[in-house]
Amino acid sequence: MANKIYKDMRIKIDNAAGSITDITSYLSSASLRAVQDIIEDTSLADEERSHLFGLASASIPLAGMVNTTTDAIFGPLVGNRTTATKTIEYRAYPTNTTGNVGRFYKGEVLLTAVEYSGSVNSLETFSAEATFDGLVNRTSAQL
């Protein structure tokens, strides 16, 4: 079995006009984070803690360089409250000619924790958390 590498990873997101845009070349890091809450249901007489499964969630932390493309996507969210979601696609790897089926995670996200940073005479960078609003669709087909 071949190990997967991130050279084929791609991130696509709605731009300011609503068109799906590949921002991979502007990113310095991205990851897919899955979280499942647990609920403690220990009784007073129990000798050990017990837990139940809670709600599941996923997010994609992003970091990269600020340019006209990324600023148009993330800039309007700095300091402004919005309920607008963006469509995102996280491609772990594509379908290839040897029959390996691609793996894509996609859905609607809320962009939170948008941060711009940098220092004098350095590139301006951004970071953001893209938190899925509802289910994450794992599929072999891209957007």
Rosetta blueprint (number, residue, H / E / L):
1 M L
2 A L
3 N L
4 K L
5 I L
6 Y H
7 K H
8 D H
9 M L
10 R E
11 I E
12 K E
13 I E
14 D E
15 N L
16 A L
17 A L
18 G L
19 S L
20 I E
21 T E
22 D E
23 I L
24 T H
25 S H
26 Y H
27 L E
28 S E
29 S E
30 A E
31 S L
32 L L
33 R E
34 A E
35 V E
36 Q E
37 D E
38 I E
39 I E
40 E E
41 D L
42 T L
43 S L
44 L L
45 A L
46 D L
47 E L
48 E L
49 R L
50 S L
51 H E
52 L E
53 F E
54 G E
55 L E
56 A E
57 S E
58 A E
59 S E
60 I E
61 P E
62 L E
63 A E
64 G E
65 M E
66 V L
67 N L
68 T H
69 T H
70 T H
71 D H
72 A H
73 I H
74 F H
75 G H
76 P H
77 L H
78 V L
79 G L
80 N L
81 R L
82 T L
83 T L
84 A L
85 T L
86 K E
87 T E
88 I E
89 E E
90 Y E
91 R E
92 A E
93 Y E
94 P L
95 T L
96 N L
97 T L
98 T L
99 G L
100 N L
101 V L
102 G L
103 R E
104 F E
105 Y E
106 K E
107 G E
108 E E
109 V E
110 L E
111 L E
112 T E
113 A E
114 V E
115 E E
116 Y E
117 S E
118 G L
119 S L
120 V L
121 N L
122 S L
123 L L
124 E L
125 T E
126 F E
127 S E
128 A E
129 E E
130 A E
131 T E
132 F E
133 D L
134 G L
135 L L
136 V L
137 N E
138 R E
139 T E
140 S L
141 A L
142 Q L
143 L L
